[in-house]
């Protein structure tokens, strides 16, 4: 796929996600919101809105902020629907209270989960071929950090979004405790806590 085709496909993906989640999912839930309690509303939002935001979102890694912001607006709207908060209210406390990761961190979560499954040999082989363990030439401290090789991107714009480039770079920033998680569930728990802190510590 050429860079131009990739850009066109990505833009279509964003447009499709926005149209489907807002028009189809949110509108239906909004029409019956007055009959629902918050817990039920959140369940429906997860089923018809955020699940679509998360669908195949690993391909959106390192997308320009102007594009991820489109998806963030969808999530913000969904959060307001759940909590019945007003548009004039700041959305960050609402997302934090719902314990929802923002879109950027949700994308990173998916990418890192795929990497963990690759390293645990529970991912498809075609994905396993995209990353490689970093092996230093000498016995260095880095040899105990579970690092991955970071490949040089073919292009500075779209190459940075390639899984083989972005995933290892992101993985190498994780604390060792998360990398050494004993199971997928343990990894997901530790990773969400880590990304949640990054998103809302400010």
ZIMO-V341962 format. One line per field, one symbol per residue. phi: phi as a letter, one per 30 degrees, with the letter a starting at -180 (. if undefined). A space follows every 50 residues. Layout:
phi: ???
This chain:
phi: .ddddddddddddddddddddddddddddddcedccdddddddddddcbd dddddhdddceideeddddddddddeddddddchdddddddeedddddic ddeeddddeddddddedddcibceddddddbbddcddbdbdddcchdcdc ddddbdcdddcdedcdddddeddddddddcedaddddddddddddddddb dd
